[in-house]
Amino acid sequence: MSPFRLPDSQLEQLLHDDAPCGDATTHALAIGQLPGKMVFRARYDMVVCGSEEAQRLGELRGLQAVGAVVASGTRLPAGAEILTLEGDAAALHLVWKTAQTLMEYLSGIATSAADIVTAARQADPAASVVCTRKNFPGTKQAAMKAVLCAGASPHRLSLSETLLVFAEHRAFLGAEAPAESLARLRRQWPERALVVEVASEAEALDWAAAGADILQLEKWSPAAVDRLHRQIPATRLAAAGGVNAGNAAAYVQTGALILVSSAPYFAAPRDVAVSITPLA
């Protein structure tokens, strides 16, 4: 089931971007008032996302959905129908590419994220996949919908609600001990988990001893993660950097039950086939 829908204001902006002064071709051909229908189908296997937005884009221009609309997060086989819209040709052509492209990009993210989740949970049902904030600027809400539909979660929705200490932060702390830095963070943000990204085993052991809740291991090999987990089994480990469906199980098997990935944002869109035909 879809976790939320993009607001009408965003959808209106998408439509305006594609046709700021209307559809010149449809207008010039004088076919705008003729009735028709538009059918969206999965061209290949996919986890669909954005179907609710596609439906709403149509409704904003007077189109009506016919039959059931497949919910975001549903895994579909090739050829499966997602959505059918009916109305006048002007609205059909106006909505067509915006609805199609939005679903294609979001379904690409959702399918990639779902594949990582599946691989991780086959290794351990307790594993979690979290997706970074490395989505294309300006697309956060849409990208987060795709991530959530896939069964993954946001890694960091924003800098304002998460604590993640990087080496770039520590460069400004001088000789301050890890325990003192963490104590200051806990006083300021008592309800937040303290996450520290570490680059070496020595750093990891220091920050674990200081009380870090989670250690983020950037571009560590599964073998290196496994060695660390055996030394500090009570500390939660998050594997990050290059995590994908092909290596997710290997990381989970080392004890890193949190997988941090940006891969879904760079996945190829999942093609959505569209047919537009006149109604008799």
N, C-alpha and C positions, 0 to 999 in steps of 0.2 A: 504493500500500500504506500502511496505517496506520502512523505512526511509533511510536506507543505506545498503551496503553489506560489509561483511568482506573482507579484501584485500586478493589477491592471496597468498601473502607471508604467511599469517596465515593459509590458507587452505593447502598450500603445507606442512607446518610444521605438521599439523594434519595427513596428509597422510603419511608423513615420520615417525612419531611416531608409527603408526600402522603397517607399513611394511618397516622398514629401509633397508632391503635387499630383498624386494619382497615378494610375497605370495608363501611360500614353498609348500603348498598342491597343489595349482593349477598348479604350475610348475612341480611337481613330477608326477601328473596325466596326464600331457601333453594335457590339455584341453583348454589352454589359448587362442588359435586362433579361437575357435568355437564361432559363433555368438549367442547372447542371449539378453534378455531384463529383466529389473528389475523394478517392480512397487511398489511404496510406497503408503500406504493407512493409514488413521486414524483408529486406532483400536477402539477408543471411541470418544465421542464428545470432541472437543478441539479447541483452537485458535492456528492455526499452526504458527510456526516461524522457520526460517532457511531453507525454501524451495529453496530460491535463492542460498544459499551456497551449498546445496545438489546438485543442478543442476550444479553449477560451479565446484564442486569437480569432478563430472563426466566428464565435459568438459576438465578439466586439464589432464585427463587420456584418452582422445579420445572418450568419450561417447557422444551421442547426445540425447537431450530431444525430446520426441515424444508427440505432442499435447501441450495443455496449461499447464503451471505450476501454481499451486495455490499460490497466493501471501501471504507472511507473513502478519499476522494480520487478516486473514480470519477465521471466526468461521465455523468449519466443523462438520457434523454429523458422527457418527460411520460408517465406511466402505467407506467413500468418498476418491476418488483418489487424491493424492497430486502431484505426479510426476512419469513419466515413462522415463527410460533411456535405450538406446540400444547401443550395441557395442560388443566387444569381451569379452569372459568369464573372461580373466585375469583382465581386467579393471573393470568389474562388481564386481568381488569378492574383488578386491583391495579397491574399493570405498564403498562398501556395508555398513559395520558396522560404519565407520566414519560418513557417511551421515545420517544413521539412528539414531545413538546416538546423534549427534548434534541436529537434529530436535526434538528428544524426550525431551532432557533437555531444549532447548529453548522454546518449546511448553508448557512445564510444567510451566515455569516462566510466559509466555505470558497468559496462561489460568488463572492462579491464579490472576495475576494483573488485567486482564479484568473482572474477577468476582468481585473484590473489586471496580473497577471503576463503574461497573453496579449498585452495591448495593448503593454506595455513591450518584450517580447521580439520582437514583430513589428517594432518600430523598431530594436532591436539585441539579438541573442541573448545578448550579454554582460550585459544589464541585470539588476539584482536588485531585488526588492521586499521591503521589511522592514516589519513591522508593530509599532507602538509598544506601550508597556505601559499604554495607555489603555483596556484592557478593563475590564468591570464588576468591581469588587473582589470577590475570592473565586472568580472564574471563570478564573483564569490558566491552569491546566493544560488545561482544556477548550478555551479560546480558542486556546492555542498548538497544540493538536492540529489544530484547524481551519486555522490559518495554515500549518502544515507540510504538511498534506494538499493544500493549494492550490498548493504549489510556491513559497511565499514563506518568509520566515525571521523570527525574532523580531528586532526592533530592539534592545531591551534587555530581557533576561529579568528583570533586577533592577538596582537601584542598586549592588549588591555586586560585579558582574562586568563593568561597563562604565565607561568614562571619557568623559563628555560635559560639556564646560565651557560653561555658559550665562552670559549677561550677569549673571544673578543670583549666580553664583559670583564673577565678576570684580569685582562691586561691593565685595567684601570684600578685594580684593587691593591696594588703594591704587594706588601708582605703579609697581608691579612690572611689568617689561617682559614681553611675551608669551613671548619666548625663555626667560626665567628661570622663568616659570610652567610651561612645557612641560618644561623640564629637571627641575624638581622632580617632576612627574608621572612622567617616565620613570625617574627613580631609584627611586621608590616602586613603580611598576608597569611593569617593563621589558618585559613581554610583551604589553601592551595597546596597541591603537590609540588615538591621541589625537584625539578628535573635538571640534571647537569650533563652536558655533552662532554665526553672525554675521548682523548686520542690515543691513550696508551693504557697498559695494564696498571702501571704505577699510579697514574692519575685516577683510574677507576677505583683502585683500592683505597686511596686517600679520601676520595669523596664519599665512598660507601661508609668508611669508618666515621666520617664526619656527620653522617645521617641523611645523605641524599635519599629521597624516596625512589627515584628512578634514574638510572644511568642510560644516557643515549649514546649508542656506539656507532659513530659515523664511519661507514665504509670498512667495518671490521669483517674479516672472513668468518665463516661459520666455525672454523676450528678455533680461532681466537676467542670468539664469544663463548664457546664451550669451555675453554680453559678458565675463563673468568667466572662463569656460572658455577663451576665446581668449587671455586674458592669462596664465593659470596652467594650461596644459594638463596638467602633470604632477601636479597636486593632485587627489585624488578629491573629487568633489562629490556631496552628498546633497540632493536636493530634498525639502522637507518642508512640510506645511501645505496642506491642500486637495487633496492628490494623490488621483486616482481614475482609473477606467478611461477616462474621457472625455479626460483631459489627460496621461495617462502617456506616450504616444508623443511628445508635444510636448516634455516635459521630457527624455526620453532623447535626443532628437535634438539637444539643446543640449550634450550631453556629460555630463549628470548621470546616471550609470549606477546610482546607488543612489536608489531612490524610497522615502521614508519615509511610511507612511500609517496613519491610524487609521480610515479609512473602513469597512473590513470589519466592525468592531465595531458599527457603527450601521446595518448593512444589515438589510433586512427579513428575517425568517425565511422559509425556503423550505418551503412547505406539504408535509406528508406525509399522504397519505390512508390511513386505517386502516379495515379491515373486520373485524368479529368475528362469527363464525358458529358454530353448534353442529356437532359431528361426529355423523354418523349412528351 
